[in-house]
């Protein structure tokens, strides 16, 4: 999944996208999203940062289930 696509996933898409992905790959995706979130906040793109934050939360929740 590329960074450009990661910004457009909704919660359901995240759960489907994670199905069958190794844990290390999911963790790498979370790190990438966290970086994107920080960059968005630096650019004062707070809505985008919030969406990325929500995706990170959903990814972590999906890993637990």
C-alpha positions as a printed Julia matrix, in Angstrom:
65×3 Matrix{Float64}:
   0.0     0.0    0.0
   1.51    3.34  -0.94
   1.4     6.49   1.17
  -0.95    8.15  -1.3
  -3.45    5.31  -1.01
  -3.16    5.06   2.76
  -4.66    8.54   3.13
  -7.87    7.48   1.38
  -8.81    4.31   3.27
 -11.86    4.23   5.49
 -12.18    2.05   8.59
 -13.76   -0.88   6.74
 -11.1    -0.74   4.02
  -8.37   -0.8    6.64
  -9.77   -3.95   8.23
 -10.03   -5.65   4.83
  -6.57   -4.45   3.77
  -4.99   -5.84   6.94
  -6.5    -9.28   6.5
  -3.59  -11.63   5.9
  -0.85   -8.99   6.13
   2.09  -10.01   8.32
   2.36   -8.16  11.61
   5.72   -6.59  10.68
   4.2    -5.16   7.49
   1.25   -3.72   9.43
   3.67   -2.13  11.9
   5.63   -0.64   9.01
   2.39    0.81   7.62
   1.56    2.33  11.01
   5.01    3.95  11.16
   4.48    5.39   7.67
   1.06    6.75   8.6
   2.47    8.27  11.79
   5.13   10.04   9.73
   2.48   11.32   7.31
   0.36   12.48  10.24
   3.24   14.48  11.74
   4.06   16.01   8.36
   0.43   16.99   7.81
   0.35   18.66  11.23
   3.57   20.55  10.43
   1.9    21.82   7.26
  -1.12   22.86   9.35
  -3.28   20.27   7.56
  -5.06   19.29  10.75
  -8.02   17.56   9.13
  -5.68   15.31   7.16
  -3.64   14.66  10.32
  -6.81   13.71  12.19
  -7.87   11.31   9.43
  -4.45    9.67   9.51
  -4.66    9.44  13.32
  -8.02    7.69  13.01
  -6.55    5.24  10.49
  -3.66    4.47  12.83
  -6.09    3.81  15.67
  -8.16    1.5   13.48
  -5.06   -0.36  12.29
  -3.94   -0.95  15.84
  -7.44   -2.08  16.81
  -7.51   -4.5   13.87
  -4.17   -5.98  14.91
  -5.55   -6.75  18.36
  -8.68   -8.51  17.1
